[in-house]
């Protein structure tokens, strides 16, 4: 009979134990996942808005001007009429002229 009383007193589902896990997940979401999703969305908008003649900075650190645009690639003029084909995703930023 004593065994039945011990089982009745044990509470296998305690909200006090789950609350810290929920708090950690919420902090993780708002500090890591959400900003990363926003950055990916902004980069996708940048890639979709590319136009011929834009000055760009590539992930490799190379600077150039877009000479042609295809579905998934861009042709970048890096100087002296040297054109190199890159994936659109390799474009890190569109540079603005400060003139």
N, C-alpha and C positions, 0 to 999 in steps of 0.2 A: 504494500500500500504506500510506503514511503516513496517508491519509484514514481508512482503516478503523480504525487505532489510535486516532485522535482520537474517533471516534464510540463506540468501545468504552469509552473512559475517561469519557465524559460520562454522568452519572447524571441522567436527566430527572425522576425522582421521588425527592425528598429529604425525609425526615421532619423534618429540621431546619428546613425552610422552612415546613412545615405546622403544627408545634407552636405557634409564636406566634399563628397565626390561630385555632387551637382555643382557646388561652388567652384571647385577646381576646373570642371569642364566649362563652366560659363566664363571664367577668367581666361582659360586657354582659347576659347572661341573668339572672344572679343579682342584679345591681345595678339593672336597669331593668325588664326584662320581667316577672319573677316578682313583684316588689312591686306593679306596676301591675295584674296579674291578680288578686292578693289584694285590692287595694282595690276593683276592680270587683265581685268576688264578695261582699265585705262590703256594698257599696252595694246590690246586688241583694237581699240578705237584708233590709236595712233597708226597701227598697221593698215587699217581700212581707209584712213584719210590720206595716205601717201599719194603724192602727185609727181609727175615728171618735173624735174628742175629743183625739187626739194633738196636742201643740204642736210645730210644725215650723218649720224655717228653710229658705227656698228659696234656690236658686243666685243669685237676683237680690238677696238680702239681706233680703227681706221675711219678716216673722214672721207666723204665723197659726195657726189651729186647724182641723184637718180636720173638715169638716161633712158630707162625703159621699165615698164611694169608688166608682169604676167600674173597668172592666177596665184602661184605660190612663191614666185621668185621676183627679184628686181635686178636690173642691170645698173651697176653703180660705176660712174666715171670717177676714178681716183686721181686723175691728173694726167697730163700729156696724152690725152685721148686713149688712155688705158681703161678698158671697161671689164669689170668682173661681175659674174652672176652670183648673187647671194640669196638665201632663203629670206622671206619677209620677216620671219621671227628673229633674225639676227640683227635687226635694226633696233638700237637701244633708244635713240632720240632723234627728233627732227630739230635741227639747229636754226635759230633765228638770226638774221643779219642785224647787226647793231649799227646800221647806217642811218 
